[in-house]
Amino acid sequence: MYVMHARRSNRSMCYERLFQWAESEADARKTIELKPDFVKGHVRLVKAMKEAGKPMAEIEAAMASGKKAVTAKDLEGLEAQLATIVPRVVD
């Protein structure tokens, strides 16, 4: 299972670099489906949604979902990464 979520996360990053936000979002969602506590999946999802111009309510919902899914020790890192993407939402 490890390999599948990592592959999807890496492909999401590749789509991100190509500014293909819909594809990046789809792979980030699949990453989260495969490994819900994987921080990078949540970060990639929020970035893809923001760059694609999704409504802030949807982005905030994705962020809240990510915060619930990750382990306590990873939460601080997730919040810090999300703050660089959407600074006004994460304080």
N, C-alpha and C positions, 0 to 999 in steps of 0.2 A: 504494500500500500504506500510506503514512503516514496517510492519512485514516481508513482502517478501524481501525487499532489505536487511534488517538486517540479516535475515536467510541466504541469499546467501553470504553476507559478512562474517558471522561467519563460514560458511562451507568452504569458500575460505581460511580462516585462518587455519581451521583444515587440509585441504589438504596441505597447506604450511608447517605445522608442520610435516606432513608425507612425505615431499619432493616430493609430487605429483604435479608437476608444471603445467602440462597441465590442470588438473582438477581445480587447484587453479585459473589459468588464466580464464578458462571458467566461473567459478562462479563470479570472479571479473568483467568480462565483463557483465554478467547478472545483477549484482548489479548496475553497471553504467547505464545500459539500464533502470532499474526500477527507479533509483534516480540519475540523472546525476550530481547533485551537492554534492553528498556524498563523502567526502574526502577519507575515508578509502577504498572505492572501487577503486579509482585511485591509491592509494598507493599500495594496494594489487596487482593490475594489473601490475604495473611497476616492483614490486619485483618478481612476478611470471615470467614475461617475461625475466628479467635479469637472474634469476636462471636457466631458461630453455635454456639459450644461444641464445636468439633471437638477430637478428642484431640490432646494436646500433641505426640505423635510425628508426626502428620500435619502439624502446623504447623511443626515443626522440619524436616521433610523439604522442605516448600515453601520455607522460608528457605534451606536448603542449596542447593536447586536454583537459587534466585534468585541466590545468591552466585556460583555457577558460570557463570551465563548473562551477567551484566553485565560490561562492560569494566572493566579495572583502575582507570581513573580514576573510574568511577562506584561502585565497590565501597564506598568510605568513606561516601559519601552514603547508599547503600542500608543499610549497617549502622547508621548513625545513625538513620535513619527506622524501621527495624525495632526498634531498642532502645526507641523510644518506645511501640511497640505491645506488645512482649513483652520487658520489661526483664530478666527473669531468665534468658533464653536467650542474649541477645547481651550480652557484657561488653566 
